[in-house]
Amino acid sequence: MLENLESILREQCNLDKSRPVIVGVSGGPDSLCLMEILRRSGYHIIVAHFNHKLRDAADSEATAVEHTSARLMIPSVVGSADVSIYAEANSLSLEEAARNLRYRFLFTQAHRLNAQAVAVGHTADDQVETILMHLIRGTGLTGLKGMSYRTILPTFDPDIPIVRPLLDTWREETVAYCAANGLRPHYDPSNDLLNFLRNRLRNILIPMLETYNPKFREAVWRTAQSLSADHAILNEALNANWNKSLILQDEEYVILDLSFLSSCSVGLQRHIIRRAVESIAPGQEMVFSVLKRVSDFIADSTRIRVDLTKGLTLFREGDVLYVAKPNAQLPFDRWPQMPSQQDFINVSVPGQIDLSGGWKFSAEKWRLPALAWEQSSRNEDPFQVWLDAEGLPDPLELRVRREGDIFEPLGMKGHSQKLSDFFTNEKLAVRARPRWPLLCAAERIVWVPGFRPAESFKLKQSSRKVIYFSMIRPREVT
């Protein structure tokens, strides 16, 4: 066992013998086995025991762990909390509450003692049980591959990993190792209580399935090994496409490129959204029904918003997709917006106006009409426009929309429509409309930046006087 684990500790868990490791030790055979293997392998370990206060023997078990550590000259730390009270206060099951408090304690100690990792004694049996739990709840490849030797749990710490060196070791092997090395693990009677799902799997379901295949546990374990390799391939593809789809990421929201996502396969769409959810709500599980809602939503361009899980929402704004927490403060700097408290600003030519979010509006005379016509004919940027100056009345102003605004969009042969209808047809995000800057002359809209100029003021090949207007994006401002 020790020989095999040496390479796992070094290559899979990526542990360094020069830095401390926090070892979670309950006092059972798995954790005592892990503690002793790390000690004999020459790692600088610190034993950490968390007393859940769930059983009468809990205090004596904590004391036993301290005594074992002292006998082996290993430093130890002990923490405790009443899990029952915490579970009730946070509407959690006892299992969830115990795990949350235990891991919070372990990672707190890792930070305090500058440890490189938190090591726990999950075995091959735990791996099999975990995979079955995921299968029963309904999961994809991520769940069926089971636990990893080394991983980050962002809910508890974004930097310090948790390592599981015993994932290839069966529980009976840890019992034998303890016996052979003079370690006296205690027996936890709560492992026999059938009100916990994991215990029912361990004591009822797995023995029953072994009547169909005596090597059922080994078969599940091998499947996890295979799927873990497949998941690594998937992760490479996901990383590449995540970078292509990501526009902006924050603690409260993720903005994705909707047109790119729409071109992806359904499976890739679901994995990208899953990663987006994990980035703002670490540890949040995404079941199949939610992931199916995601792909159905992306395919249906008529839908604006869909609920995900735990208050998170998925919604579209034009050509982007948001994954956001409830009441997230969403950015406006993707669009030009009039400055707050200013509903109109006079425009000078030449001149420049500062807008919200770092945007700027610029106006300048164009001295070469022929070149302006050529540039305008090739222009694909809706945030710049060349207009016939002779047809432009004075004064010009940049303003917000007003009730009853009418617009004469280029290409509609002089026909007008309500500005509100134009915004709807162009699928401009509703929250961007109230303070969208409009270039106007008196009551007439000359140009809707980002979309089209008015037909009456368009540049003609015969135009002799030209004014060039542009909205300069924040990243272009120097």
C-alpha positions in Angstrom: 0.0 0.0 0.0 2.7 2.5 1.0 4.6 2.0 -2.3 1.6 2.7 -4.5 0.5 5.7 -2.4 3.9 7.3 -2.6 3.4 8.0 -6.3 -0.3 9.0 -5.8 0.8 11.5 -3.1 3.5 12.9 -5.4 1.9 12.7 -8.9 -1.9 12.8 -8.4 -2.2 14.8 -5.2 0.9 17.0 -6.0 2.0 17.2 -2.4 5.3 18.8 -1.4 7.1 17.3 1.7 8.5 20.7 2.6 5.1 22.3 3.4 2.5 21.2 6.0 -0.7 19.2 5.2 -3.8 19.4 7.3 -5.1 15.8 7.7 -8.8 15.4 8.7 -8.8 12.6 11.3 -12.1 11.4 12.6 -10.5 8.5 14.5 -11.9 5.8 12.2 -9.7 3.4 10.3 -9.7 5.4 7.0 -8.4 8.6 8.5 -6.0 7.0 10.9 -4.6 5.0 8.0 -4.1 8.2 5.9 -2.5 9.9 8.9 0.0 7.1 9.4 0.9 6.7 5.7 1.6 10.5 5.4 3.7 10.4 8.5 5.7 7.4 7.4 6.2 9.0 3.9 7.9 12.0 5.5 5.2 14.6 5.1 4.8 17.5 7.6 1.3 16.8 8.8 -1.0 18.4 11.3 -4.0 16.4 12.5 -7.3 18.2 12.6 -10.3 16.7 14.3 -13.8 18.1 14.3 -16.2 17.2 17.1 -19.8 17.2 15.7 -21.4 16.8 19.2 -23.9 14.3 17.7 -23.2 11.4 20.0 -22.4 10.8 23.7 -19.0 9.3 22.8 -18.0 12.3 20.6 -15.9 14.0 23.3 -14.0 10.9 24.2 -13.3 10.2 20.5 -11.8 13.7 20.2 -9.6 13.0 23.2 -8.5 9.7 21.7 -7.4 11.4 18.5 -5.4 13.9 20.5 -3.7 11.1 22.5 -2.9 9.2 19.3 -1.4 12.3 17.7 0.6 13.1 20.8 2.0 9.5 21.0 3.2 9.8 17.4 4.5 13.3 18.1 2.2 14.8 15.5 0.7 18.3 16.2 -3.1 18.4 16.4 -5.9 20.9 16.5 -9.5 20.1 17.6 -12.7 22.1 16.8 -16.3 21.5 17.7 -19.8 22.8 17.1 -23.4 21.6 17.6 -24.3 20.3 14.2 -28.0 19.7 15.1 -28.5 23.4 16.0 -26.6 24.5 12.8 -28.6 22.1 10.6 -31.9 23.4 12.0 -30.9 27.1 11.8 -29.9 26.7 8.1 -32.6 24.2 7.0 -29.9 21.5 6.2 -29.8 17.8 6.7 -27.5 16.5 9.4 -25.2 15.2 6.7 -24.9 18.5 4.9 -24.5 20.5 8.1 -21.8 18.1 9.4 -19.9 18.3 6.1 -20.2 22.1 6.0 -18.9 22.7 9.5 -16.2 20.1 9.3 -14.8 21.4 6.0 -15.1 25.0 7.2 -13.0 24.0 10.2 -10.4 22.1 8.2 -9.8 24.9 5.6 -9.7 27.6 8.4 -6.9 25.6 10.0 -5.2 25.2 6.6 -5.2 29.0 6.2 -4.1 29.7 9.7 -1.2 27.2 9.5 -0.2 28.0 5.9 -0.9 24.4 4.8 -0.6 23.4 1.2 -3.7 21.2 1.2 -6.3 19.5 3.3 -6.1 15.7 3.1 -9.1 13.4 3.8 -9.5 9.7 4.0 -12.1 9.0 1.3 -11.6 5.4 0.1 -12.6 3.4 -3.0 -15.8 2.4 -1.1 -16.6 6.1 -0.6 -16.1 6.6 -4.3 -18.6 3.9 -5.2 -21.1 5.3 -2.7 -20.7 8.8 -4.0 -21.2 7.7 -7.6 -24.4 5.8 -6.7 -25.7 8.9 -4.8 -25.1 11.0 -7.9 -26.7 8.4 -10.2 -29.8 8.2 -8.0 -30.2 12.0 -8.0 -29.7 12.2 -11.7 -26.3 13.4 -12.9 -24.1 13.7 -16.0 -20.5 12.7 -16.6 -19.2 15.1 -14.0 -21.1 13.3 -11.2 -20.5 9.8 -12.6 -16.7 10.2 -12.6 -16.8 10.6 -8.9 -14.3 12.3 -6.7 -10.8 13.4 -7.8 -7.4 12.9 -6.0 -7.0 16.7 -5.9 -9.6 19.4 -6.4 -10.6 22.9 -5.3 -13.8 23.3 -3.4 -14.5 27.0 -4.0 -17.3 27.1 -1.4 -14.7 26.6 1.3 -11.5 27.9 -0.3 -10.6 29.2 -3.8 -6.9 28.3 -3.5 -6.2 25.5 -1.1 -7.0 22.1 -2.6 -8.5 19.0 -0.9 -6.6 15.8 -1.6 -7.9 12.2 -1.4 -4.9 9.8 -1.6 -6.9 6.7 -0.6 -9.4 6.7 -3.6 -7.7 3.5 -4.9 -7.7 1.8 -1.4 -10.7 -0.3 -0.1 -12.0 0.2 3.4 -11.0 -3.3 4.5 -7.4 -2.5 3.5 -7.4 0.5 5.8 -8.7 -1.7 8.7 -5.9 -4.2 8.1 -3.3 -1.4 7.9 -4.4 0.0 11.2 -4.2 -3.4 12.8 -0.8 -4.1 11.4 0.6 -0.8 12.6 -0.8 -0.7 16.2 -3.5 1.9 15.5 -6.8 1.6 17.4 -9.6 3.1 15.3 -13.0 3.7 17.0 -16.2 2.4 15.5 -18.9 5.0 14.7 -22.3 3.5 15.3 -24.0 6.2 13.3 -22.7 4.3 10.2 -25.4 1.8 10.8 -28.3 4.3 11.0 -30.5 3.9 8.0 -31.9 7.4 8.0 -28.8 8.5 6.1 -28.8 7.9 2.4 -25.1 6.9 2.3 -25.7 4.3 5.0 -28.6 2.8 3.1 -26.4 2.5 0.0 -23.6 1.0 2.0 -25.7 -1.5 4.1 -28.6 -2.3 1.9 -28.3 -1.4 -1.8 -24.6 -2.4 -2.5 -24.9 -5.8 -0.8 -28.1 -6.4 -2.8 -26.4 -5.5 -6.1 -23.5 -7.7 -5.2 -25.8 -10.7 -5.4 -26.0 -9.8 -9.2 -22.3 -9.2 -9.5 -20.0 -10.1 -6.6 -17.5 -7.6 -7.9 -20.0 -4.8 -8.3 -18.0 -2.3 -6.2 -14.9 -2.9 -8.4 -17.0 -2.5 -11.5 -18.3 0.9 -10.4 -14.8 1.9 -9.4 -13.4 0.9 -12.8 -16.2 2.8 -14.5 -15.3 5.9 -12.5 -11.6 5.6 -13.6 -12.7 5.4 -17.2 -15.1 8.3 -17.0 -12.5 10.4 -15.2 -10.2 10.1 -18.3 -13.2 10.9 -20.6 -14.0 13.9 -18.4 -10.5 15.2 -18.9 -11.0 15.3 -22.6 -14.3 17.0 -22.2 -12.7 19.6 -19.9 -10.1 20.5 -22.6 -12.9 21.2 -25.1 -14.9 23.0 -22.4 -11.9 25.3 -21.5 -11.4 26.3 -25.1 -15.1 27.0 -25.7 -15.6 28.8 -22.4 -12.9 31.3 -23.4 -14.7 31.8 -26.7 -18.1 32.3 -25.1 -17.2 34.4 -22.1 -17.7 38.2 -22.4 -17.5 39.3 -18.8 -17.5 37.6 -15.4 -18.3 39.1 -12.0 -19.2 37.8 -8.5 -22.9 38.3 -9.2 -23.2 37.5 -12.9 -21.6 36.0 -16.0 -22.1 37.4 -19.5 -21.9 35.0 -22.4 -21.9 35.4 -26.2 -25.3 34.1 -27.2 -24.6 33.8 -30.9 -21.5 31.6 -30.1 -23.5 29.5 -27.7 -26.3 29.0 -30.2 -23.7 27.4 -32.6 -22.5 24.9 -30.0 -23.8 21.4 -29.4 -26.5 21.0 -26.7 -24.0 19.2 -24.5 -21.5 22.0 -24.7 -24.1 24.6 -24.0 -25.1 22.8 -20.8 -21.5 22.5 -19.6 -20.8 26.2 -20.3 -23.8 27.2 -18.4 -22.9 24.8 -15.6 -19.5 26.4 -15.3 -21.1 29.9 -15.3 -23.3 28.8 -12.4 -20.4 27.3 -10.5 -18.4 30.5 -10.9 -21.0 32.6 -9.1 -22.5 30.0 -6.9 -19.7 27.5 -6.0 -21.0 24.0 -5.1 -24.4 24.5 -6.6 -25.6 21.3 -8.2 -27.2 21.4 -11.6 -29.6 18.5 -12.2 -30.6 17.3 -15.6 -34.0 19.0 -15.6 -32.4 22.4 -15.1 -29.7 21.7 -17.8 -32.5 20.7 -20.2 -34.3 24.0 -19.5 -31.0 25.8 -20.4 -30.7 24.2 -23.8 -34.4 24.6 -24.6 -34.2 28.3 -23.7 -31.2 28.9 -25.9 -33.0 27.3 -28.8 -36.1 29.3 -28.3 -35.3 32.9 -29.3 -38.8 34.1 -28.3 -38.1 33.5 -24.6 -36.4 36.2 -22.5 -35.8 34.6 -19.1 -35.8 31.3 -17.3 -35.2 30.3 -13.7 -32.2 28.0 -13.0 -31.7 27.0 -9.4 -31.5 28.6 -6.0 -32.7 32.0 -7.3 -30.3 32.1 -10.2 -31.7 33.2 -13.6 -30.7 32.9 -17.2 -31.8 35.7 -19.5 -31.0 37.2 -22.9 -30.3 40.8 -23.9 -29.8 41.1 -27.6 -26.8 39.0 -28.6 -25.7 38.2 -25.0 -26.8 35.8 -22.3 -26.7 36.5 -18.6 -26.4 34.0 -15.7 -27.1 36.1 -12.7 -27.8 36.0 -9.0 -31.0 37.6 -7.6 -30.9 41.4 -7.5 -27.4 41.4 -9.2 -26.2 44.9 -10.1 -25.9 44.4 -13.9 -23.5 46.5 -15.9 -24.5 49.3 -18.3 -21.2 50.0 -19.8 -21.8 47.6 -22.7 -24.0 50.4 -24.1 -23.8 54.1 -24.5 -25.9 55.8 -21.9 -26.7 59.5 -21.2 -25.1 60.7 -18.0 -27.3 60.5 -14.9 -29.3 63.7 -14.2 -28.7 65.0 -17.8 -31.6 64.3 -20.2 -30.1 66.4 -23.0 -26.7 67.9 -24.0 -26.1 70.5 -26.7 -23.8 69.2 -29.5 -21.0 71.3 -30.9 -19.3 70.5 -34.2 -16.5 69.8 -33.8 -16.8 68.6 -30.2 -16.8 65.6 -27.8 -19.2 64.7 -25.0 -18.5 62.4 -22.0 -21.2 59.8 -21.5 -21.7 57.2 -18.7 -19.5 54.1 -18.4 -16.5 55.7 -20.2 -18.3 56.1 -23.5 -17.8 59.3 -25.5 -19.8 61.0 -28.3 -17.7 62.8 -31.0 -18.7 65.1 -33.8 -16.4 66.5 -36.5 -16.5 68.0 -40.0 -15.3 65.8 -42.8 -13.3 67.7 -45.4 -13.3 65.2 -48.2 -16.9 64.3 -49.2 -15.8 61.7 -51.7 -13.8 59.9 -49.1 -16.7 60.1 -46.7 -19.0 58.5 -49.2 -16.5 55.7 -49.7 -16.0 55.1 -46.0 -19.7 55.2 -45.3 -20.4 52.7 -48.1 -18.0 50.2 -46.5 -18.8 51.0 -42.8 -20.1 48.1 -40.7 -19.8 49.8 -37.3 -23.3 51.0 -36.3 -21.7 53.4 -33.7 -20.3 55.7 -36.4 -22.1 57.5 -39.2 -21.5 60.2 -41.9 -24.4 62.5 -42.6 -25.2 65.2 -45.1 -24.4 68.5 -43.2 -26.5 70.6 -45.6 -29.7 68.8 -44.5 -29.0 69.0 -40.8 -30.9 71.7 -39.0 -29.4 73.6 -36.0 -29.1 73.2 -33.1 -28.2 69.6 -32.5 -28.5 67.9 -29.2 -27.9 64.5 -27.6 -30.9 63.5 -25.5 -32.9 60.6 -24.0 -36.1 59.4 -25.5 -39.4 61.2 -25.0 -42.9 60.1 -24.9 -44.3 59.9 -28.5 -40.9 59.9 -30.2 -41.1 59.1 -34.0 -38.2 57.8 -36.0 -37.7 57.6 -39.8 -35.2 54.7 -40.1 -32.8 54.5 -43.0 -34.1 52.0 -45.5 -37.8 52.4 -44.9 -38.2 54.9 -47.8 -39.4 57.7 -45.6 -41.9 55.7 -43.5 -41.9 56.5 -39.8 -42.5 54.4 -36.8 -42.6 54.9 -33.0 -39.2 54.8 -31.5 -40.5 52.3 -28.9 -41.4 49.9 -31.8 -38.0 50.5 -33.4 -36.3 49.5 -30.2 -38.5 46.4 -29.8 -37.8 45.3 -33.4 -34.1 45.8 -32.9 -34.3 43.8 -29.6 -32.5 46.5 -27.6 -32.5 45.5 -23.9 -35.4 47.1 -22.1 -33.2 48.4 -19.3 -31.0 50.2 -21.8 -33.8 52.1 -23.5 -34.7 54.9 -21.1 -31.2 56.6 -21.3 -30.1 55.5 -24.7 -28.5 58.7 -26.3 -30.3 60.0 -29.4 -28.8 62.6 -31.8 -31.7 65.0 -32.5 -32.5 68.3 -34.2 -35.5 69.9 -32.4 -38.0 67.0 -32.1 -36.6 65.1 -35.0 -34.3 62.1 -34.4 -31.3 62.3 -36.7 -29.4 59.2 -35.6 -30.0 56.3 -33.2 -26.4 55.3 -32.4 -25.7 51.6 -32.6 -28.5 51.2 -35.2 -29.4 53.6 -38.0 -29.6 57.2 -39.1 -32.8 58.8 -40.3 -33.6 58.5 -44.0 -33.9 62.3 -44.4 -30.3 63.0 -43.2 -28.5 60.1 -44.9 -25.3 60.8 -46.8 -25.6 61.0 -50.6 -23.0 60.6 -53.2 -23.7 64.2 -54.2 -23.3 65.5 -50.7 -20.8 68.4 -50.5 -20.7 69.0 -46.7 -20.3 66.1 -44.3 -20.3 65.7 -40.6 -19.0 62.5 -39.0 -20.5 61.3 -35.7 -19.3 58.4 -33.6 -19.7 56.7 -30.2 -16.3 55.8 -28.9 -16.4 52.6 -26.7 -14.6 52.6 -23.4 -11.9 50.3 -24.5 -11.1 52.7 -27.4 -10.7 55.7 -25.1 -7.0 56.6 -24.5 
